[in-house]
Amino acid sequence: MARLPRINIANIPQHVVQIGHNNLNCFFDDEDYDFYLTSLKKAADQYDVNIHAYVLLPNAVQIIATPNIPQGISSMMQSLGRRYVQYINHRYQRSGTLWAGRYKSSVIDSDAYLLTCYRYVELKPMYEGLVDSPELYAWSSFNYHTGREPSDLIADHRLFMNLGDTHEDRADEYSAMFRFRFDRMLLDYIAETIKLGQVLGGDRFTEKIEQIANHRVRPLKRGRPKKK
C-alpha cells in the first residue's frame, strides 16, 4: 500500500520516525546522542516546533512534536538531518547518506492518543531489548516525564499539564500509566500508521484533517472498483 501525502498542519501533534540507512546505527557514542539533542533543540527553536517526547535508539529516532507554523516539522527535520549527517561524516571520516530516505510521520488525535504515543516512544528501548526498564535508558524523555531529570528540550503539551498542578503531581500520574502492559494490537496500530503515513485517530478526527489539508488522508479501499 502506497504512503499518503505528508501532512504538515500547524498546531496538531505528529509522531515522527527516522531510521538509519539499511537499518544501521546512526549513533556511536554518548557524544553523538548529545550532539543530536542539542541540534534538535536548535532546529525546534528555529522553526517554532514544540518537542513533547522523544527516544534516540542506536539506529533510529522517534519524536512527538507539535509545529506552531505550517511546514514547521518538515523544515526542522531537514535542518536537523543535514546538521547531524555533516557532524557524523566529519567526526568519523565517512561520506554518503546516514538515513533511510525521508522521515516518516503521522498526525495524532491528541485527546485520544497523545499520551499513549508518549508511552509508545519511551518504552521502545525496553521493547528493543536495550534495557530492562525505561528509566535505565538515558536517551529518551521518560526520565523527564516521570520527574527524575529536568529538560530544556521538552515543551509540555496541555494534556500532560492536565495531569496535575505541579510537575511532581504530573510525574506521579504519568508514572502510573506504566503499571499496565501495552496492548499488542495498539502497538501494531501505531506502528502501521507511521509506516503508511496515516492519521492516528478516529473517523471524525480524520475527516477534520482532510478538510484542513484539502486532500485525502485515508487509503483507498483495495480491489477493483464496483461496476455500475
Backbone as CSV, one residue per row, in Angstrom:
resi,resn,N_x,N_y,N_z,CA_x,CA_y,CA_z,C_x,C_y,C_z
1,MET,0.848,-1.196,0.000,0.000,0.000,0.000,0.886,1.251,0.000
2,ALA,0.615,2.195,-0.898,1.436,3.392,-1.015,1.249,4.314,0.175
3,ARG,2.340,5.053,0.481,2.238,6.055,1.529,1.415,7.235,1.022
4,LEU,0.706,7.866,1.934,-0.129,9.011,1.596,0.705,10.290,1.621
5,PRO,0.205,11.384,1.000,0.943,12.647,1.039,1.208,13.077,2.480
6,ARG,2.397,13.630,2.724,2.748,14.075,4.065,1.857,15.226,4.501
7,ILE,1.444,15.207,5.766,0.568,16.238,6.319,1.398,17.181,7.181
8,ASN,1.374,18.456,6.868,2.141,19.447,7.624,1.220,20.594,8.049
9,ILE,0.426,20.346,9.082,-0.552,21.310,9.574,-0.081,21.866,10.915
10,ALA,-0.256,23.155,11.112,0.142,23.770,12.383,-0.785,23.341,13.511
11,ASN,-0.203,23.255,14.698,-0.942,23.079,15.966,-1.553,21.697,16.154
12,ILE,-1.155,20.722,15.364,-1.602,19.340,15.537,-0.364,18.466,15.708
13,PRO,-0.279,17.692,16.796,0.930,16.883,17.059,1.193,15.847,15.971
14,GLN,2.466,15.524,15.819,2.880,14.488,14.883,3.818,13.506,15.582
15,HIS,3.759,12.284,15.131,4.703,11.244,15.534,5.691,11.106,14.386
16,VAL,6.951,11.394,14.641,7.987,11.426,13.605,8.985,10.298,13.853
17,VAL,9.331,9.569,12.791,10.294,8.473,12.883,11.310,8.605,11.759
18,GLN,12.590,8.476,12.102,13.641,8.432,11.090,14.574,7.270,11.422
19,ILE,14.886,6.465,10.415,15.624,5.225,10.614,16.949,5.287,9.868
20,GLY,17.963,4.651,10.426,19.267,4.614,9.789,19.249,3.854,8.469
21,HIS,20.118,4.248,7.549,20.221,3.607,6.236,20.497,2.114,6.413
22,ASN,19.687,1.284,5.721,19.784,-0.170,5.847,19.648,-0.638,7.290
23,ASN,18.957,0.172,8.084,18.727,-0.139,9.497,20.018,-0.180,10.306
24,LEU,21.064,0.489,9.804,22.352,0.526,10.502,22.355,1.636,11.549
25,ASN,23.296,1.555,12.469,23.394,2.550,13.535,23.687,3.941,12.992
26,CYS,23.104,4.949,13.658,23.420,6.344,13.349,23.944,7.076,14.592
27,PHE,24.033,6.377,15.716,24.669,6.893,16.926,25.724,5.886,17.370
28,PHE,26.909,6.399,17.742,28.027,5.508,18.030,28.609,5.693,19.430
29,ASP,28.365,6.849,20.048,28.771,7.037,21.440,27.948,8.174,22.047
30,ASP,28.169,8.453,23.331,27.367,9.457,24.041,27.470,10.835,23.408
31,GLU,28.623,11.166,22.870,28.805,12.479,22.257,27.866,12.669,21.063
32,ASP,27.640,11.594,20.312,26.726,11.665,19.169,25.293,11.941,19.633
33,TYR,24.844,11.224,20.667,23.500,11.457,21.203,23.347,12.891,21.701
34,ASP,24.365,13.361,22.411,24.317,14.736,22.936,24.248,15.755,21.807
35,PHE,25.043,15.540,20.762,25.045,16.477,19.642,23.681,16.498,18.964
36,TYR,23.073,15.332,18.793,21.759,15.274,18.142,20.722,16.042,18.957
37,LEU,20.702,15.841,20.266,19.712,16.524,21.100,19.926,18.032,21.101
38,THR,21.194,18.456,21.132,21.485,19.895,21.052,21.011,20.459,19.717
39,SER,21.254,19.723,18.637,20.830,20.161,17.302,19.318,20.155,17.173
40,LEU,18.664,19.173,17.798,17.202,19.120,17.780,16.617,20.346,18.471
41,LYS,17.181,20.732,19.592,16.717,21.919,20.321,16.869,23.172,19.453
42,LYS,17.998,23.323,18.801,18.228,24.493,17.944,17.256,24.526,16.777
43,ALA,17.058,23.384,16.129,16.164,23.335,14.972,14.710,23.551,15.390
44,ALA,14.323,23.001,16.535,12.952,23.185,17.025,12.691,24.652,17.340
45,ASP,13.648,25.314,17.971,13.501,26.739,18.267,13.445,27.558,16.982
46,GLN,14.292,27.216,16.012,14.361,27.979,14.769,13.065,27.896,13.978
47,TYR,12.444,26.720,13.973,11.257,26.515,13.142,9.972,26.421,13.960
48,ASP,10.035,26.860,15.216,8.856,27.013,16.072,8.074,25.708,16.221
49,VAL,8.793,24.689,16.697,8.198,23.371,16.942,8.351,23.031,18.424
50,ASN,7.288,22.546,19.038,7.332,22.090,20.428,7.628,20.597,20.466
51,ILE,8.703,20.219,21.133,9.062,18.816,21.296,8.427,18.309,22.592
52,HIS,7.609,17.264,22.488,6.901,16.742,23.660,7.522,15.466,24.219
53,ALA,8.028,14.609,23.361,8.617,13.339,23.801,9.576,12.860,22.708
54,TYR,10.536,12.022,23.101,11.495,11.519,22.111,12.194,10.271,22.644
55,VAL,12.779,9.529,21.716,13.742,8.488,22.051,14.763,8.427,20.920
56,LEU,16.026,8.327,21.286,17.105,8.119,20.331,17.597,6.696,20.510
57,LEU,17.332,5.839,19.540,17.809,4.470,19.541,19.099,4.401,18.726
58,PRO,19.893,3.371,18.884,21.141,3.309,18.108,20.949,3.485,16.610
59,ASN,19.819,2.980,16.089,19.604,3.022,14.642,18.367,3.809,14.215
60,ALA,17.778,4.579,15.125,16.545,5.289,14.777,16.236,6.392,15.779
61,VAL,15.363,7.292,15.342,14.888,8.398,16.174,13.370,8.413,16.112
62,GLN,12.724,8.638,17.254,11.274,8.848,17.287,10.993,10.096,18.117
63,ILE,10.142,10.968,17.592,9.851,12.253,18.217,8.348,12.506,18.170
64,ILE,7.792,13.002,19.263,6.417,13.507,19.293,6.515,15.021,19.402
65,ALA,5.939,15.740,18.443,6.122,17.194,18.401,4.919,17.876,17.770
66,THR,4.730,19.142,18.134,3.677,19.967,17.542,4.298,21.165,16.840
67,PRO,4.054,21.326,15.536,4.531,22.523,14.839,3.585,23.694,15.109
68,ASN,4.136,24.840,15.361,3.313,26.037,15.567,3.104,26.832,14.287
69,ILE,3.783,26.417,13.226,3.609,27.019,11.909,3.518,25.894,10.873
70,PRO,2.824,26.102,9.747,2.792,25.078,8.699,4.208,24.756,8.218
71,GLN,4.453,23.496,7.925,5.759,23.023,7.455,6.855,23.106,8.524
72,GLY,6.475,23.386,9.762,7.479,23.535,10.813,8.284,22.271,11.037
73,ILE,7.619,21.132,11.126,8.338,19.878,11.377,9.174,19.483,10.169
74,SER,8.642,19.669,8.973,9.401,19.353,7.768,10.700,20.162,7.718
75,SER,10.596,21.454,7.982,11.786,22.317,7.975,12.753,21.925,9.084
76,MET,12.215,21.621,10.264,13.055,21.218,11.389,13.829,19.945,11.070
77,MET,13.164,18.935,10.516,13.816,17.664,10.239,14.846,17.792,9.117
78,GLN,14.577,18.627,8.125,15.559,18.844,7.065,16.820,19.485,7.614
79,SER,16.647,20.524,8.427,17.790,21.215,9.020,18.566,20.295,9.954
80,LEU,17.838,19.577,10.796,18.456,18.661,11.751,19.206,17.546,11.031
81,GLY,18.586,16.990,10.004,19.226,15.904,9.264,20.531,16.331,8.625
82,ARG,20.525,17.500,7.979,21.756,17.994,7.351,22.851,18.216,8.388
83,ARG,22.501,18.860,9.484,23.487,19.173,10.511,24.103,17.899,11.099
84,TYR,23.244,16.924,11.384,23.752,15.719,12.041,24.586,14.867,11.077
85,VAL,24.158,14.748,9.828,24.936,13.978,8.854,26.313,14.617,8.646
86,GLN,26.365,15.933,8.547,27.654,16.616,8.405,28.558,16.342,9.601
87,TYR,27.966,16.375,10.782,28.727,16.104,12.003,29.290,14.683,12.001
88,ILE,28.446,13.699,11.700,28.882,12.300,11.698,29.945,12.061,10.630
89,ASN,29.727,12.576,9.424,30.685,12.366,8.343,32.042,12.975,8.667
90,HIS,32.021,14.151,9.293,33.282,14.790,9.662,33.955,14.043,10.813
91,ARG,33.195,13.683,11.814,33.785,13.055,13.002,34.378,11.683,12.695
92,TYR,33.696,10.912,11.846,34.142,9.545,11.578,34.780,9.372,10.198
93,GLN,35.078,10.510,9.550,35.774,10.477,8.257,35.068,9.538,7.273
94,ARG,33.765,9.767,7.146,32.965,8.957,6.246,32.240,9.862,5.266
95,SER,31.527,9.304,4.326,30.744,10.099,3.380,29.470,9.333,3.048
96,GLY,28.562,10.018,2.379,27.336,9.370,1.950,26.196,9.554,2.931
97,THR,25.124,8.837,2.668,23.902,9.003,3.434,24.001,8.318,4.791
98,LEU,23.180,8.782,5.723,23.108,8.182,7.056,21.708,7.636,7.313
99,TRP,20.687,8.316,6.750,19.298,7.953,6.995,18.714,7.169,5.831
100,ALA,17.701,6.372,6.126,16.995,5.606,5.100,15.921,6.485,4.474
101,GLY,16.332,7.413,3.651,15.386,8.308,2.997,14.808,9.350,3.940
102,ARG,13.652,9.890,3.574,12.995,10.927,4.362,12.371,10.337,5.623
103,TYR,12.158,11.205,6.584,11.491,10.752,7.796,10.042,10.365,7.500
104,LYS,9.470,9.536,8.363,8.061,9.161,8.285,7.305,9.854,9.411
105,SER,6.016,10.077,9.203,5.251,10.765,10.237,3.767,10.447,10.122
106,SER,3.062,10.642,11.232,1.607,10.583,11.234,1.101,11.647,12.190
107,VAL,-0.036,12.250,11.869,-0.627,13.223,12.777,-1.447,12.479,13.832
108,ILE,-1.547,13.076,15.026,-2.117,12.394,16.186,-3.363,13.112,16.676
109,ASP,-4.411,12.348,16.901,-5.583,12.851,17.614,-5.184,12.982,19.086
110,SER,-4.906,14.205,19.511,-4.323,14.435,20.836,-5.138,13.806,21.951
111,ASP,-6.416,14.128,22.004,-7.243,13.696,23.129,-7.325,12.180,23.229
112,ALA,-7.241,11.487,22.109,-7.380,10.036,22.120,-6.048,9.311,22.265
113,TYR,-4.961,9.863,21.693,-3.754,9.052,21.552,-2.439,9.717,21.985
114,LEU,-2.423,10.991,22.334,-1.130,11.648,22.524,-0.295,11.014,23.635
115,LEU,-0.862,10.875,24.826,-0.087,10.310,25.932,0.219,8.830,25.687
116,THR,-0.614,8.158,24.926,-0.311,6.791,24.515,0.928,6.764,23.632
117,CYS,1.053,7.759,22.749,2.243,7.847,21.895,3.488,8.168,22.714
118,TYR,3.354,8.990,23.755,4.486,9.216,24.660,5.004,7.862,25.154
119,ARG,4.076,7.050,25.668,4.456,5.751,26.232,5.051,4.844,25.153
120,TYR,4.458,4.855,23.982,4.967,4.039,22.873,6.433,4.375,22.587
121,VAL,6.723,5.660,22.517,8.081,6.116,22.212,9.034,5.775,23.358
122,GLU,8.629,6.065,24.581,9.543,5.925,25.716,9.753,4.478,26.147
123,LEU,8.873,3.581,25.721,9.046,2.153,26.004,9.882,1.439,24.944
124,LYS,10.182,2.107,23.854,10.915,1.490,22.760,12.226,0.828,23.202
125,PRO,13.056,1.490,24.014,14.321,0.842,24.413,14.099,-0.492,25.128
126,MET,13.032,-0.583,25.909,12.743,-1.833,26.607,12.260,-2.895,25.626
127,TYR,11.355,-2.508,24.722,10.853,-3.474,23.746,11.932,-3.918,22.760
128,GLU,12.935,-3.059,22.548,14.042,-3.419,21.661,15.112,-4.235,22.387
129,GLY,14.921,-4.466,23.690,15.867,-5.269,24.455,17.126,-4.543,24.876
130,LEU,17.091,-3.208,24.831,18.282,-2.435,25.210,18.407,-2.279,26.721
131,VAL,17.288,-2.249,27.422,17.262,-2.114,28.880,16.116,-2.949,29.425
132,ASP,16.151,-3.184,30.722,15.071,-3.929,31.365,13.935,-3.043,31.839
133,SER,14.199,-1.732,31.942,13.197,-0.785,32.418,13.472,0.567,31.778
134,PRO,12.437,1.334,31.422,12.658,2.560,30.644,13.496,3.621,31.347
135,GLU,13.482,3.664,32.681,14.275,4.686,33.381,15.776,4.439,33.268
136,LEU,16.162,3.231,32.833,17.578,2.894,32.691,18.153,3.389,31.373
137,TYR,17.304,3.879,30.494,17.782,4.345,29.192,17.957,5.855,29.220
138,ALA,19.147,6.320,28.900,19.487,7.739,29.071,18.946,8.639,27.971
139,TRP,18.618,8.062,26.806,18.366,8.907,25.638,16.891,8.932,25.245
140,SER,16.033,9.171,26.226,14.609,9.372,25.961,14.072,10.404,26.940
141,SER,12.811,10.785,26.724,12.165,11.782,27.585,11.491,11.148,28.794
142,PHE,11.622,9.830,28.982,10.932,9.147,30.072,11.309,9.726,31.432
143,ASN,12.591,9.926,31.678,13.027,10.396,32.997,12.608,11.837,33.272
144,TYR,12.354,12.601,32.213,11.763,13.929,32.428,10.309,13.799,32.845
145,HIS,9.551,13.032,32.105,8.112,12.932,32.371,7.799,12.260,33.710
146,THR,8.710,11.427,34.183,8.488,10.756,35.469,9.199,11.460,36.619
147,GLY,9.696,12.681,36.370,10.230,13.516,37.446,11.631,13.199,37.897
148,ARG,12.376,12.422,37.126,13.721,12.049,37.535,14.786,13.037,37.075
149,GLU,14.532,13.725,35.958,15.523,14.638,35.388,14.831,15.862,34.800
150,PRO,15.504,17.031,34.816,14.968,18.206,34.112,15.274,18.106,32.619
151,SER,14.659,18.971,31.824,14.935,19.019,30.390,14.636,20.413,29.868
152,ASP,15.570,20.960,29.082,15.305,22.245,28.429,14.815,22.039,27.001
153,LEU,14.667,20.764,26.606,14.187,20.451,25.262,12.673,20.297,25.225
154,ILE,12.097,19.710,26.272,10.684,19.352,26.265,9.787,20.569,26.503
155,ALA,8.761,20.689,25.673,7.692,21.678,25.870,6.428,20.890,26.192
156,ASP,5.928,21.012,27.401,4.799,20.200,27.842,3.529,20.520,27.054
157,HIS,2.874,19.484,26.569,1.570,19.622,25.930,0.514,19.817,27.012
158,ARG,-0.600,20.445,26.660,-1.647,20.723,27.646,-2.172,19.445,28.294
159,LEU,-2.198,18.331,27.552,-2.707,17.089,28.126,-1.797,16.555,29.227
160,PHE,-0.504,16.731,29.064,0.415,16.358,30.144,0.256,17.323,31.310
161,MET,0.103,18.605,31.015,-0.085,19.604,32.076,-1.350,19.321,32.878
162,ASN,-2.365,18.785,32.226,-3.629,18.498,32.896,-3.543,17.337,33.887
163,LEU,-2.426,16.624,33.900,-2.284,15.500,34.819,-2.135,15.932,36.275
164,GLY,-1.765,17.193,36.524,-1.597,17.640,37.905,-1.200,19.099,37.992
165,ASP,-1.259,19.647,39.187,-0.966,21.063,39.406,0.535,21.358,39.408
166,THR,1.352,20.381,39.808,2.801,20.560,39.845,3.455,19.488,38.984
167,HIS,4.734,19.715,38.656,5.435,18.705,37.857,5.529,17.393,38.623
168,GLU,5.665,17.473,39.926,5.714,16.257,40.736,4.397,15.480,40.650
169,ASP,3.276,16.199,40.726,1.969,15.549,40.596,1.808,14.919,39.212
170,ARG,2.222,15.663,38.194,2.102,15.152,36.824,2.992,13.923,36.630
171,ALA,4.187,13.962,37.192,5.106,12.830,37.085,4.517,11.579,37.729
172,ASP,3.870,11.752,38.881,3.249,10.608,39.565,2.125,10.014,38.733
173,GLU,1.266,10.882,38.178,0.152,10.402,37.364,0.653,9.727,36.092
174,TYR,1.673,10.312,35.501,2.227,9.738,34.269,2.885,8.387,34.555
175,SER,3.627,8.303,35.643,4.290,7.042,36.005,3.277,5.928,36.195
176,ALA,2.105,6.281,36.727,1.074,5.274,36.978,0.599,4.610,35.686
177,MET,0.716,5.309,34.555,0.286,4.734,33.280,1.142,3.552,32.866
178,PHE,2.339,3.444,33.422,3.265,2.388,33.018,3.105,1.119,33.851
179,ARG,2.111,1.096,34.723,1.870,-0.104,35.516,1.197,-1.204,34.702
180,PHE,0.651,-0.811,33.569,-0.099,-1.769,32.747,0.648,-2.038,31.443
181,ARG,0.586,-3.272,30.981,1.243,-3.637,29.726,0.567,-2.956,28.540
182,PHE,1.373,-2.639,27.549,0.863,-2.036,26.326,0.156,-3.112,25.518
183,ASP,-1.057,-2.824,25.071,-1.804,-3.766,24.260,-1.088,-4.000,22.926
184,ARG,-0.890,-5.269,22.570,-0.137,-5.615,21.363,-0.788,-5.055,20.102
185,MET,-2.112,-5.107,20.037,-2.808,-4.600,18.853,-2.633,-3.095,18.722
186,LEU,-2.595,-2.396,19.873,-2.390,-0.956,19.838,-0.972,-0.619,19.382
187,LEU,0.012,-1.393,19.845,1.388,-1.210,19.377,1.463,-1.348,17.861
188,ASP,0.825,-2.388,17.353,0.857,-2.634,15.909,0.134,-1.528,15.137
189,TYR,-0.963,-1.032,15.707,-1.732,0.028,15.045,-0.906,1.313,14.930
190,ILE,-0.229,1.691,16.004,0.608,2.894,15.960,1.735,2.725,14.955
191,ALA,2.381,1.556,14.969,3.467,1.294,14.027,2.983,1.357,12.585
192,GLU,1.774,0.865,12.334,1.228,0.860,10.975,0.909,2.276,10.495
193,THR,0.392,3.116,11.384,0.090,4.494,10.962,1.359,5.237,10.568
194,ILE,2.442,4.967,11.285,3.726,5.586,10.938,4.229,5.050,9.600
195,LYS,4.173,3.749,9.434,4.678,3.118,8.212,3.995,3.665,6.973
196,LEU,2.681,3.891,7.065,1.897,4.305,5.899,1.604,5.804,5.874
197,GLY,2.019,6.532,6.931,1.749,7.970,6.963,0.291,8.288,7.178
198,GLN,-0.434,7.419,7.878,-1.858,7.621,8.109,-2.108,8.438,9.374
199,VAL,-3.327,8.876,9.539,-3.750,9.617,10.723,-3.962,8.649,11.879
200,LEU,-3.455,8.994,13.050,-3.693,8.200,14.247,-4.891,8.811,14.968
201,GLY,-6.078,8.308,14.642,-7.297,8.868,15.209,-8.522,8.262,14.546
202,GLY,-9.693,8.606,15.063,-10.947,8.073,14.552,-11.438,8.794,13.310
203,ASP,-12.623,8.392,12.844,-13.177,8.934,11.595,-13.426,10.433,11.676
204,ARG,-13.963,10.904,12.810,-14.276,12.330,12.933,-13.008,13.177,12.861
205,PHE,-11.950,12.738,13.567,-10.682,13.463,13.530,-10.078,13.402,12.130
206,THR,-10.156,12.234,11.495,-9.599,12.082,10.152,-10.308,12.991,9.154
207,GLU,-11.621,13.085,9.256,-12.378,13.994,8.387,-11.952,15.444,8.604
208,LYS,-11.716,15.812,9.854,-11.247,17.167,10.161,-9.904,17.442,9.491
209,ILE,-8.994,16.474,9.563,-7.676,16.638,8.950,-7.801,16.752,7.435
210,GLU,-8.676,15.957,6.824,-8.861,16.031,5.375,-9.402,17.391,4.957
211,GLN,-10.282,17.958,5.759,-10.826,19.283,5.452,-9.740,20.353,5.546
212,ILE,-8.904,20.264,6.587,-7.836,21.261,6.760,-6.769,21.102,5.674
213,ALA,-6.370,19.849,5.432,-5.301,19.593,4.458,-5.780,19.730,3.012
214,ASN,-7.103,19.620,2.824,-7.700,19.710,1.491,-7.210,18.600,0.565
215,HIS,-6.961,17.428,1.134,-6.667,16.256,0.314,-6.956,15.000,1.139
216,ARG,-7.048,13.871,0.444,-7.345,12.606,1.097,-6.209,12.194,2.018
217,VAL,-6.546,11.729,3.224,-5.532,11.224,4.140,-5.817,9.776,4.534
218,ARG,-6.875,9.205,3.937,-7.191,7.800,4.179,-6.871,6.991,2.934
219,PRO,-6.359,5.758,3.100,-6.052,4.943,1.918,-7.313,4.535,1.189
220,LEU,-7.194,4.391,-0.125,-8.316,3.886,-0.910,-8.540,2.412,-0.585
221,LYS,-9.783,1.969,-0.722,-10.089,0.569,-0.466,-9.437,-0.297,-1.534
222,ARG,-8.970,-1.468,-1.103,-8.314,-2.374,-2.029,-9.320,-3.021,-2.977
223,GLY,-8.796,-3.500,-4.122,-9.647,-4.218,-5.067,-10.120,-3.324,-6.206
224,ARG,-10.734,-3.942,-7.190,-11.254,-3.197,-8.327,-12.511,-2.439,-7.943
225,PRO,-12.724,-1.287,-8.561,-13.974,-0.585,-8.299,-15.157,-1.386,-8.793
226,LYS,-16.298,-1.220,-8.103,-17.502,-1.954,-8.495,-18.018,-1.440,-9.821
227,LYS,-18.549,-2.376,-10.641,-19.148,-1.992,-11.923,-20.481,-1.312,-11.679
228,LYS,-20.752,-0.267,-12.440,-22.035,0.410,-12.308,-23.096,-0.364,-13.062
